[in-house]
């Protein structure tokens, strides 16, 4: 394909400026398929449908990735809160050990 861009992000969205899709070569020469391709509307709609079909997995993957990113963003504050509580308990235990050690030192 000589047109710059990708299937996902074409250089232009105007179908007339995009590279035309080729007819399947697997059809026999005497079949009714060439008559279908000569109709302009049918070719355009088939071309657009084919592009849309090619883009479906990419769109699904992008939506899935967006959903995972949103879930990760939701979990971050909760994980920070859990870590903060854990550190607070650890600091409280260290403070109690220091108090006991001080009390033992004063008693003796």
Backbone bond lengths (Angstrom), bond angles and torsions (degrees), N, CA, C in turn:
res aa  C-N    CA-C-N  psi(-1)  N-CA   C-N-CA  omega(-1)  CA-C   N-CA-C  phi
1 X - - - 1.448 - - 1.520 107.70 -
2 X 1.300 116.86 128.09 1.454 120.16 -175.85 1.524 112.59 -89.19
3 X 1.331 117.89 -12.48 1.451 121.02 -179.69 1.517 109.91 -75.71
4 X 1.344 117.23 133.76 1.462 120.93 177.83 1.517 109.85 -71.52
5 X 1.307 117.08 157.80 1.455 121.87 -179.92 1.514 109.57 109.38
6 X 1.332 115.76 179.68 1.457 121.14 179.72 1.509 108.87 -121.54
7 X 1.320 116.04 173.80 1.463 119.77 176.73 1.518 109.19 -63.33
8 X 1.323 115.58 -39.99 1.466 120.26 -177.74 1.520 111.86 -70.52
9 X 1.333 117.01 -41.24 1.459 121.36 -178.79 1.528 109.02 -127.98
10 X 1.338 116.55 82.94 1.466 118.82 -178.76 1.522 110.84 -67.75
11 X 1.318 114.78 155.73 1.460 120.65 179.42 1.525 109.98 -61.69
12 X 1.321 116.39 -38.47 1.464 121.40 178.34 1.514 109.11 -136.07
13 X 1.311 116.89 153.01 1.463 120.95 177.63 1.518 111.43 -97.89
14 X 1.336 117.14 -0.53 1.452 121.61 178.95 1.527 108.70 -79.33
15 X 1.356 119.00 115.39 1.462 120.28 -176.68 1.524 113.10 -61.08
16 X 1.331 118.25 -27.40 1.467 120.34 -178.55 1.521 111.52 -70.64
17 X 1.332 117.61 -25.73 1.455 121.18 -178.43 1.521 112.62 -92.81
18 X 1.341 116.99 -8.32 1.455 120.57 179.69 1.518 110.04 -86.99
19 X 1.327 115.95 159.63 1.457 120.78 -179.99 1.524 109.37 -66.43
20 X 1.318 118.03 135.69 1.474 119.45 -179.49 1.514 110.79 -72.06
21 X 1.331 114.67 149.35 1.455 119.04 177.65 1.520 108.01 -84.27
22 X 1.303 117.23 146.13 1.459 121.86 -175.53 1.530 109.74 -88.01
23 X 1.330 115.74 146.78 1.457 121.21 177.14 1.524 108.77 -70.24
24 X 1.328 117.15 148.78 1.460 119.23 179.53 1.525 110.66 -63.90
25 X 1.327 117.46 136.10 1.467 121.57 -178.30 1.521 111.20 -90.06
26 X 1.328 117.76 -3.83 1.458 120.49 -177.97 1.528 112.37 -79.37
27 X 1.330 117.88 -10.82 1.458 121.05 -179.16 1.525 110.51 -74.88
28 X 1.320 118.36 142.39 1.463 120.00 174.32 1.522 110.76 -67.51
29 X 1.329 116.11 155.72 1.466 119.78 -173.33 1.515 112.81 -67.76
30 X 1.318 119.67 -25.18 1.459 121.15 -176.68 1.511 113.42 -98.02
31 X 1.301 119.41 13.26 1.463 120.18 -176.01 1.524 110.77 -79.64
32 X 1.310 116.23 173.06 1.461 121.69 -178.94 1.519 111.77 -83.86
33 X 1.317 118.14 -4.58 1.456 121.18 -176.64 1.525 113.28 -62.23
34 X 1.364 121.13 -42.34 1.459 119.42 179.99 1.532 113.16 -57.88
35 X 1.342 118.78 -33.71 1.463 120.43 177.02 1.529 110.44 -62.80
36 X 1.316 115.54 -35.88 1.454 120.02 178.20 1.524 110.39 -64.60
37 X 1.330 116.86 -39.45 1.459 120.66 -177.57 1.526 112.67 -74.20
38 X 1.310 118.34 -22.34 1.462 119.07 -178.13 1.515 111.56 -74.45
39 X 1.318 118.02 -22.20 1.459 120.78 177.78 1.526 108.42 -74.19
40 X 1.323 117.02 122.51 1.467 121.21 -173.76 1.524 111.58 -62.78
41 X 1.317 116.83 -46.09 1.461 120.05 -178.04 1.515 111.82 -62.82
42 X 1.327 116.52 -40.48 1.460 120.24 -179.01 1.524 110.54 -66.00
43 X 1.338 116.57 -41.11 1.469 119.61 179.32 1.520 110.19 -64.37
44 X 1.331 116.81 -45.47 1.460 120.47 -179.93 1.511 112.53 -61.25
45 X 1.349 116.09 -44.45 1.462 118.47 -178.74 1.523 110.40 -69.39
46 X 1.351 117.04 -36.42 1.465 119.53 178.69 1.522 110.03 -67.13
47 X 1.330 115.65 -40.21 1.462 120.15 179.54 1.529 109.85 -62.89
48 X 1.324 117.61 -45.84 1.467 121.03 -179.73 1.518 110.96 -65.47
49 X 1.327 116.51 -40.56 1.458 118.96 178.67 1.524 110.65 -63.21
50 X 1.322 115.96 -40.78 1.454 119.10 -179.92 1.520 110.55 -63.90
51 X 1.326 117.81 -43.20 1.467 120.68 177.81 1.523 110.36 -62.26
52 X 1.323 115.81 -44.33 1.466 119.19 179.42 1.521 110.52 -61.53
53 X 1.325 117.09 -41.18 1.460 120.22 179.12 1.532 110.45 -63.80
54 X 1.329 117.25 -37.05 1.457 119.75 178.44 1.522 111.60 -68.97
55 X 1.313 117.00 -29.75 1.462 120.71 -176.49 1.522 113.15 -85.49
56 X 1.317 118.57 -14.47 1.466 121.22 -176.82 1.535 111.89 -58.15
57 X 1.341 120.43 -49.91 1.472 118.21 -179.84 1.528 112.66 -61.93
58 X 1.333 117.07 -36.84 1.467 119.49 178.71 1.523 110.52 -65.97
59 X 1.327 116.50 -42.07 1.461 120.09 179.51 1.525 110.56 -65.30
60 X 1.327 116.92 -40.88 1.463 119.94 178.13 1.531 110.97 -64.30
61 X 1.324 116.52 -42.39 1.468 119.64 179.17 1.528 110.42 -63.98
62 X 1.333 116.59 -40.43 1.464 119.85 179.65 1.527 110.50 -65.26
63 X 1.335 117.48 -41.91 1.462 120.83 178.94 1.527 110.62 -65.13
64 X 1.350 116.33 -39.98 1.462 120.56 178.97 1.529 110.37 -63.74
65 X 1.337 116.48 -44.15 1.460 120.45 179.61 1.532 110.45 -64.51
66 X 1.330 116.87 -40.45 1.472 120.46 178.98 1.531 109.97 -62.16
67 X 1.332 116.19 -41.64 1.466 120.09 179.38 1.526 111.17 -64.05
68 X 1.356 117.34 -42.78 1.468 120.41 177.77 1.529 111.00 -62.67
69 X 1.339 117.71 -40.25 1.466 121.05 178.48 1.525 110.76 -64.01
70 X 1.340 116.74 -40.48 1.462 120.62 178.88 1.527 110.39 -64.14
71 X 1.336 116.73 -42.53 1.466 120.21 177.96 1.525 110.92 -62.87
72 X 1.324 116.83 -41.52 1.469 120.66 179.23 1.525 110.16 -63.24
73 X 1.332 117.12 -40.50 1.464 120.42 178.44 1.526 111.66 -64.54
74 X 1.341 115.89 -34.57 1.470 119.49 178.21 1.530 111.18 -70.32
75 X 1.333 117.63 -34.37 1.462 120.97 -176.09 1.524 113.00 -79.38
76 X 1.317 118.20 -21.54 1.470 120.16 -176.57 1.528 113.19 -59.63
77 X 1.345 120.14 -50.09 1.479 118.34 179.76 1.535 112.47 -61.15
78 X 1.329 116.91 -37.41 1.465 119.52 179.15 1.527 110.44 -65.24
79 X 1.326 117.13 -41.44 1.467 120.18 179.38 1.527 110.52 -65.06
80 X 1.327 117.21 -38.37 1.472 120.24 177.74 1.522 110.87 -64.39
81 X 1.330 116.78 -41.43 1.461 120.75 179.32 1.524 110.86 -63.57
82 X 1.325 117.02 -43.14 1.471 120.61 178.53 1.521 110.49 -62.38
83 X 1.333 117.03 -43.58 1.467 120.47 179.42 1.528 110.69 -64.60
84 X 1.339 117.15 -39.80 1.465 120.39 179.82 1.526 110.76 -64.55
85 X 1.327 117.94 -41.26 1.467 120.77 178.52 1.524 110.88 -65.43
86 X 1.345 116.39 -40.05 1.457 120.38 178.47 1.530 110.44 -61.67
87 X 1.337 116.21 -45.37 1.474 119.72 179.23 1.525 111.15 -65.48
88 X 1.341 117.78 -35.08 1.456 120.92 178.86 1.531 110.66 -65.05
89 X 1.336 116.79 -43.60 1.478 119.72 177.71 1.524 110.88 -63.04
90 X 1.330 116.05 -41.54 1.467 120.06 178.37 1.523 110.75 -61.50
91 X 1.336 117.33 -41.57 1.471 121.20 179.71 1.531 110.55 -66.91
92 X 1.335 116.85 -38.54 1.465 120.15 178.44 1.528 110.90 -64.47
93 X 1.347 117.30 -41.49 1.467 120.10 177.85 1.534 111.11 -64.45
94 X 1.322 116.41 -40.26 1.475 120.02 178.16 1.524 110.28 -64.42
95 X 1.339 116.81 -39.18 1.467 120.60 178.47 1.532 110.57 -63.75
96 X 1.335 116.81 -42.71 1.472 120.06 178.60 1.533 110.84 -63.37
97 X 1.346 116.95 -41.61 1.475 119.12 177.99 1.519 110.75 -61.87
98 X 1.348 116.63 -40.20 1.467 120.13 179.67 1.522 110.45 -65.37
99 X 1.326 118.24 -40.40 1.474 121.45 178.60 1.529 110.79 -63.15
100 X 1.344 114.90 -44.02 1.477 117.97 179.74 1.535 110.52 -63.62
101 X 1.313 115.46 -43.05 1.463 118.87 -179.97 1.529 110.64 -62.40
102 X 1.329 117.57 -40.53 1.465 121.59 178.67 1.529 109.94 -65.53
103 X 1.341 115.88 -44.07 1.456 119.25 179.66 1.529 111.34 -62.38
104 X 1.321 115.90 -40.60 1.484 119.22 177.77 1.519 110.91 -64.43
105 X 1.324 118.06 -37.97 1.460 121.46 -178.79 1.530 109.47 -68.93
106 X 1.331 118.08 -38.89 1.476 120.77 -179.61 1.518 110.24 -69.99
107 X 1.308 118.19 -37.84 1.457 122.28 -177.68 1.519 110.79 -64.75
108 X 1.276 119.37 -31.77 1.467 120.59 -174.70 1.443 111.70 -92.69
